[in-house]
Amino acid sequence: MKKGIKIITALLLVTVIGAGGFVLYKCSQGISYDISSVEKVGSDVEIVKEDEDSVTLRKKGKGQFKVLMFTDTHLNGKKAKDNTAVKYIVKNITEQKPDLVIFGGDNISSGFNKKRTAEFAELMDALGVYWAAVLGNHEGEGILAVSRKENVDIFSSYDYCLMRQGKEDIDGNGNYTVNILNSDNTIRQVLFLMDSGSYMTEEAKAEYGVTKEGEVYDGVKTSQVEWYKEKHDSLKAEYGEFKSVAVLHIPPYQTEREYAEGDFIIGEKREGVCESGFDSGLMDAITEKGSTRAVYFGHDHVNDFGTMYEGVRLSYIQTSGYGSYTMESKFGSPENEWIQGCTVLTVNEKGNLMETRILNHAE
């Protein structure tokens, strides 16, 4: 009997040690990329003002202001796929030399990701280019994953990161603006970055009249819409008329319901649009205020189309990751058909923007 107890105790001890070793191994996983090899790109912009829900940049010289947007990088601890995504992020930034980089959510996914989150921010700071981010539906998921609030806190602690938590009395983490000025301090463009959440709670379903059971994708809430309108008005009072874009992760409610089956102005629709499950009035506010000419989002990895809603461009950011489903895993597509890359916005001094796409695996 005693011998049996000893064997059971030994097995339990081995199990505990093994589990502890696995946890330590997973917790120690960074982005597995040699940050010391990164060469500084530098920047032609400077921060001139910042507060809890905005950062104002000024371009020192003349010419275009270039923004690179990546989304759904899904750096989830799979070494080879993480390294591929990071390699192309570094390559695109180094070659394009943008004034600003934006990440559109589902950036550092899966559990045990605190080290990956910090090392990714360290990598971006090593490039010496200002960068910003919104959260996706997968931030905060998984065992020992950093919370959504902690993710913002980690990112925003780095010198070149412009991300802010935003006001405490509105929904979400990371609702803020990046205001871009010309060298003479006239307004060039405003970026509204908003947290579109993850999945609707039962309370939110009741509030917005959603009767569908089970998992329903979240979206920008009423409190955020009110913040958008108030922020728009305060910026207009300070700078006069301006042009803007909005960046979130989950597509707005209107993306497929009314317009996605129409004419595309760019790209293709390869899967159903997993848009927000409710209408909080975001697009009504955007059309009412009139400054926002485009809304950019990610979330659906094999869609890259853009369409129009009442004069406002609704457009996917080119997907950038390899750690989740892709053209290869979904359709068996060869590498030269993959759509991983980034979206480039060039903004002139009058605030007019042009969108182009970079494909990492184009022929």
N, C-alpha and C positions, 0 to 999 in steps of 0.2 A: 504493500500500500504506500509506504513512504517513498519507495523507488518511483512509483507512478506519479506521486505528487511532485517529486523532483523533476521528472521528465516534463510534466505539464508546466511547472514553473520555468524551466529552461526554455521551453518553446514560447511561452508568453514573453519572456525576457528578450529572446531573439526577435520576436514580432515587434515589440516596443522599440527596440534598438533600430530595427530595419525601418519601421515607420518614421522614427525620429530622423534617421539618416536621409530618408526620402524627402521629408519636409525641409531639412536643412539644404539638401541639394536643390530642391525647387526654389527655395527662398533665395538662394545664391545666384540664380540665373539672371544674368544681365542681358544685354542685347547682342552679346557675342560679336562685337565689332571693334576693331582696333581704333579707338578714338584718337590715339596719339598720331595716327596717320593722316588725320583730317587737316587740310590746309585752310587757313582762314580766308573767307571770301571778302569780308568787310562790308561796309554799308555807307550809303550816301545820304542817310537820314538821321535825324536826331529827335529825341523825346523832348518836347517843350512844355508839356503839362500832363498831369495824370491825377486821377482820383479813384474812388472805389468802383466806378463803372465806366471809365473811359480812359484812353490814352491818346494824346495828340502828338502826331509826328510831323516833322517838317523836312521836306526834301531840300538839301543844301544847294543843289544845282538845278539847271533847267532840264527839260526833256521828259521822257515818259517815266511814269512810276510803274514798276513791274511787280505783280503779285503772283507767286506760285502757290497753287492749291493742291494738296494731296488729301486723300480720304481713305478710310477703311484699311489702314496699314496693317492692322491686326498683328502687332508684334506680340506673340503669345508664348514665346519660349521655345519654339521649334527652330533650332539653330540655323539650319540651312535656309529655310524660307524667310526667317527674320533677316538674315544677312543679305539675301537677295533684295528684299524691300529696302533696307537701309542703304545698300550699295547704290541703288538707283536714286534714292532721295538725295544722297550726297552728290552723285553724278549730275543730276538735274540742277541742283542748287549751284554747284560749282560752275557748270557751263552757262546757265542762264543769268547768274549774278542778280538775283531779284532784290528789290527793296524791302520786300516783306514775304514771309511764308506763312500759309495757313493750313492747319490740319483739321479735316472735317468730321472727326469723330471715329469711334472704334479704333483708337490709335494704339493703345497698349492694352490688349485684351487678355483674358484668362486670369487664373489665380496666381498667387505667389509673385506678384508683379511689381512690388515696390522698388526693387533694384532696377528692373527694366525701365520703369517710369523715370527714375532719377538719371539713369545713364543715357536715356534718350534725350532728356533735357540737356545733359552735359554735352552730348554730341552736337545738338543744335547750337548751343552757346559757343562751342569750338569753331563753328562755321562763321560766327561773328555777324549773323544776319538776324534782324528782328523777326520774331515769329509769334504766332497766336494759334489758338485752338478752340474748338468746341468739343463737347462730350457726345459720344454716341450711346446707343442702347446697351452696349456690352461693357462699358466702363462700370466698375464696381461689382462685376460678376465673378464668381469663382472663389475657391478656398483661399483665405488670406489675401484677397485682392484689396488694393487700396480703395477706399470709398470714393464716391464722386467728388465730395468736398475735398478730401485729401489729395486727390489727383490734381485738382486746380491749385491747391496750396503748394504742392511740389513743383508743378510747372512754373507758377508765378514767382517762385523764390529765385529763379534764375535770371541773370542780368538782361538777356536779350528777349525774354518771354514777355509778351504784352497781356497775357491772359489775366483776368480779374474775376473774383468771385461774384461781383455785382452786389446789388442791394439785397439786404437780408429779408425784406418784406415781400419779395416776389418769388415765384416758383423757380426751381432749378438752381444749378451751379454754373456760373460762367456766362452771365448776361452782361454784355459790355459793348462799347463802341471803340473802334480805332478811327480817329479823325485825321485825315491826311491833308496837310497844308502845302501850298507852294512856297518857294523861297521868299516871296513877298508877303507871306502870311494870309493870302487868300485861300479859301477852302477849295480843295481839289476833289475829294471823295470821302464819304463816310461809310464804314463797314459796321453793320449791326450784327453782332455775333450772339446767338441765343442757344440755350440748352433746350433741346426738344425732348428730353427725358428718355425713358426706356420703355416701360410697359404700363398701361393704365391700371391704377388701383380700382377696387370696387367703389370706393368713395368718388373717385374721379368719373367713373362710368355713370354713376347716379347723377353727378353734377352736370354732366354734358349730355345726358339722355342716351347713352350707349347701351343697347340691350344685348349685344353680342356677348356670349359667354366665352370664357377662356381667355387666351392671350390676345390682347389688342394693343397695337403700337401707340405709344404716347405721342405728345406733340407740344407745341408752344401753347401755354395756358393763358387764360384771360388776364391775369396779373402781368404777364410779360407783354401782352399786347398793349395794355395801358402804359407800361413802362416805355415801349417803343414809341407810342404817340407823344408821351411827355418828353422823352429824350429828343425826338424829332423837333418838337416845338422849341425846346431850349437851344438846340443847335441853330435852328433857323433865326432865333432872336439874336444869337451871338454873331453868326456869320452871314446871314441872309440866305437866299435860295441856294440849295446845294443838291448834288446827286449822290445816290447811295446804292449799296447792295446789301442783302441780308445773307448770312451764312448759318445754316443749321445742319443737323444730321438726317433726321427723318423727313421725307418729302411732305410738303403741306397737303392737307386734306383734298384740295382740288386737283392734284397732279394727275391722277388717273380718272377720277370720277367724271370729270367733265371735258378734259382737254387732251389727255395723253394719247388718245386714239386719233387725234387730228394730225395736222401736218407738222412734222418735225423740222426744226431749223438746223439741227445738227444731230449726229449720232443715230443710234438704234435702240429699240425696245426689245430686249431679249427675254425678259421675265416680267411677271406681274409687278406692279408698283406697290410696295409695302408702305403706303403712306400713313400719316396720322389717322387714327380712327374717329376723329371728331373735328368739327370746325369751331375754332375758338375766336374767329373773326380776324385772324392775322392778315389774310389777303384783303379783306375789306379795309382794314386800317392802312395797308400799303397803298391800295388804290386811292383811298381818301387823301392821304398826305401827299402822294405824288412824287416824292423824291426817289424812292427805291425802284430802280429799273430792272433789277434782276434778283432772283432768290436762288442760291446755290445749296446743294445738299448731296449726301452720299447714300449709304445704307444698302442699296441694291447693287451688288457687285458687278453684274453683267449688263446693266443698263448704263448708257452714256448719252442719252438723248437730251435735247432741249426743245421746249415748246413755249407757246405764249399764252398768257392768261390776262385778258383785258389790258394789253399793252405791257405787261410785265413778263420778263423772261423767267421761266422755270427750268432750271438746268442742273443736270448731274455734274458733279466734279468727277473727273476721270479717276477711276478706282486705282489704288496704288499698292495693295497688299497681296501677299501670296499665302498667308497663313490660314485663310478660310476658303470658302468655295470660290471657284474661279471659272473661266471659260473652259479650262482643261477638265476640272472635276465635274462640271455640270454638263458639258457637251462633248468632252473628249477632243476639244479643238487643239490643233498643233500650235506650237509656240508662236509662230509668225501671225497667228490670228488672235492672240491674247490682247486684251485692251488695257493692261496695267500701264499707268503713266501718271501724268498730272495735267492740270488745267492752268493755263497762263492768262492772266488779265493784264493788259497794258492800258494805263489810264493817262490821257493827255492832261495838259494844264487846265483845261476847261472842264475836266471831269468826265469826258466821253471815254468809254472803254471799248476795247476789242478783245474778244475771247479766242484763243487758239488752244490746241491740244498737243501734248507730246506723248507719243507711244514708245514705251521701252522696247517693244518687240516688233515694231513695224518692219516690213520687208525693205 
